[in-house]
Amino acid sequence: RQGGSDAMNDKAKNPAADLTLEQVEALVTRAPYHKWLGLKVIAVHDDGIEIKATWREEWVVNPERRFTHGGILAALIDLGADWAMVRKLGRGVPTIDMRVDYHAVAMPGDLTIKGKAVRMGGQFSTAEASIHDAQGKLLASGRGTYFTAPPPPPKA
């Protein structure tokens, strides 16, 4: 391998590698559900992403204890893992399989999701994510398999 030419060739082959934070946020927040979750992209890396989710009262599953529904946390794990691959793919991709581990209850307050690509494949790829509260406490983590094959060409 030679110095900087590989990086230049990678960018020439993959225009998604140059996506700005603003462009990634526009892609992520296109979906109405993602808007409802109050997602804001904080950072984008070659192999990952950091997203903040603005807490909502509608997330509460137990009105007396006020903790967040596990389905919201699972959705955030899926989003973090899926969009961790945005610099490689330039798009979100379908989830094939996913598991979530819950470590602590999520009380009212914004959440930070950290996603990381684990393995990029031609058809299927693996990524993981974790959710932390404002104090940095780990609330949930998970890993998913995603269908990352190139999309079919547009129909004429």
C-alpha positions as CSV (number, residue, x, y, z in Angstrom):
1,R,0.0,0.0,0.0
2,Q,1.1,3.5,-0.7
3,G,0.6,6.6,1.5
4,G,-2.4,8.8,0.8
5,S,-3.5,7.3,-2.5
6,D,-5.7,4.6,-0.8
7,A,-7.7,7.2,1.0
8,M,-8.2,9.2,-2.2
9,N,-9.2,6.0,-4.1
10,D,-11.7,5.1,-1.3
11,K,-13.4,8.5,-1.5
12,A,-13.5,8.3,-5.3
13,K,-15.2,4.9,-5.0
14,N,-17.4,5.9,-2.1
15,P,-18.9,9.4,-2.3
16,A,-20.8,8.7,1.0
17,A,-17.4,8.9,2.8
18,D,-17.6,12.7,2.4
19,L,-21.1,13.2,3.8
20,T,-21.1,16.1,6.2
21,L,-22.8,16.0,9.6
22,E,-25.7,18.1,8.2
23,Q,-26.2,15.8,5.2
24,V,-26.2,12.8,7.5
25,E,-28.7,14.4,9.9
26,A,-30.9,15.3,6.9
27,L,-30.9,11.6,5.8
28,V,-31.6,10.3,9.3
29,T,-34.4,12.7,10.1
30,R,-36.2,12.3,6.8
31,A,-38.5,9.7,8.3
32,P,-41.4,11.0,10.4
33,Y,-40.8,8.5,13.1
34,H,-37.2,9.7,13.5
35,K,-38.4,13.3,13.7
36,W,-40.9,12.2,16.4
37,L,-38.0,10.6,18.3
38,G,-36.3,14.0,18.3
39,L,-33.1,12.7,16.7
40,K,-30.1,15.0,16.3
41,V,-26.8,13.7,14.8
42,I,-23.9,14.8,17.1
43,A,-21.0,13.2,15.3
44,V,-20.3,11.0,12.3
45,H,-17.2,8.8,12.0
46,D,-15.9,6.5,9.2
47,D,-17.2,3.5,11.2
48,G,-19.9,5.1,13.5
49,I,-22.3,7.7,14.6
50,E,-23.5,9.5,17.7
51,I,-27.1,10.6,17.9
52,K,-29.1,12.4,20.6
53,A,-32.7,11.6,21.2
54,T,-34.9,14.2,22.8
55,W,-36.9,12.6,25.6
56,R,-40.7,12.7,25.3
57,E,-43.5,12.1,27.8
58,E,-45.1,9.7,25.4
59,W,-42.2,7.3,25.9
60,V,-43.3,6.6,29.5
61,V,-44.6,3.0,30.0
62,N,-45.2,3.2,33.7
63,P,-46.8,6.5,34.9
64,E,-46.0,5.9,38.5
65,R,-42.3,5.1,38.0
66,R,-41.9,7.1,34.7
67,F,-39.4,4.9,32.9
68,T,-39.1,4.7,29.2
69,H,-40.7,1.8,27.2
70,G,-38.2,-0.8,26.1
71,G,-39.5,-0.6,22.5
72,I,-38.3,3.0,22.3
73,L,-34.8,1.8,23.5
74,A,-34.9,-1.1,20.9
75,A,-35.8,1.4,18.1
76,L,-32.9,3.6,19.2
77,I,-30.4,0.7,19.2
78,D,-31.6,-0.3,15.7
79,L,-31.2,3.3,14.5
80,G,-27.8,3.7,16.0
81,A,-26.5,0.5,14.5
82,D,-28.1,1.0,11.1
83,W,-26.9,4.6,10.7
84,A,-23.4,3.7,12.0
85,M,-22.8,2.5,8.4
86,V,-23.8,5.8,6.7
87,R,-20.3,6.8,5.7
88,K,-19.8,3.5,4.0
89,L,-23.3,3.3,2.4
90,G,-24.8,6.7,2.2
91,R,-28.2,5.4,3.2
92,G,-30.1,3.5,5.9
93,V,-30.6,-0.2,5.3
94,P,-33.1,-2.9,6.3
95,T,-32.6,-4.8,9.5
96,I,-32.4,-8.6,9.1
97,D,-31.9,-9.5,12.8
98,M,-31.3,-7.7,16.0
99,R,-30.9,-8.3,19.7
100,V,-31.1,-5.8,22.6
101,D,-29.8,-6.1,26.1
102,Y,-31.4,-3.8,28.8
103,H,-28.9,-2.8,31.5
104,A,-30.9,-0.1,33.5
105,V,-34.2,1.7,33.3
106,A,-34.2,4.9,31.2
107,M,-35.7,7.7,33.3
108,P,-36.9,11.0,31.8
109,G,-34.1,12.8,30.0
110,D,-32.4,12.9,26.7
111,L,-30.5,9.9,25.5
112,T,-27.2,9.5,23.6
113,I,-26.9,6.6,21.1
114,K,-23.5,5.5,19.9
115,G,-23.4,3.2,16.9
116,K,-20.4,1.4,15.4
117,A,-20.0,-0.7,12.3
118,V,-18.5,-4.1,13.3
119,R,-18.2,-5.8,9.9
120,M,-19.1,-4.6,6.4
121,G,-20.0,-7.3,3.9
122,G,-21.2,-7.4,0.4
123,Q,-24.8,-8.5,1.2
124,F,-25.0,-8.4,5.0
125,S,-23.2,-6.3,7.6
126,T,-23.1,-6.2,11.4
127,A,-23.2,-3.1,13.6
128,E,-23.8,-2.4,17.3
129,A,-25.1,0.4,19.4
130,S,-25.4,1.5,23.0
131,I,-27.7,4.0,24.7
132,H,-26.5,6.2,27.6
133,D,-28.3,8.7,29.8
134,A,-27.1,12.3,30.4
135,Q,-24.8,11.1,33.2
136,G,-23.2,8.5,30.8
137,K,-24.8,5.5,32.4
138,L,-25.3,2.5,30.0
139,L,-29.0,1.8,29.6
140,A,-29.1,-0.6,26.7
141,S,-26.9,-2.1,24.1
142,G,-27.4,-4.3,21.1
143,R,-26.2,-5.7,17.8
144,G,-27.9,-6.2,14.4
145,T,-27.4,-7.7,11.0
146,Y,-28.3,-5.4,8.1
147,F,-29.0,-6.0,4.4
148,T,-26.3,-3.8,2.8
149,A,-26.3,-5.1,-0.8
150,P,-26.4,-2.3,-3.3
151,P,-29.9,-1.2,-4.2
152,P,-31.2,-2.3,-7.6
153,P,-30.9,0.1,-10.5
154,P,-33.9,2.4,-11.0
155,K,-36.6,1.1,-13.3
156,A,-36.7,2.9,-16.7
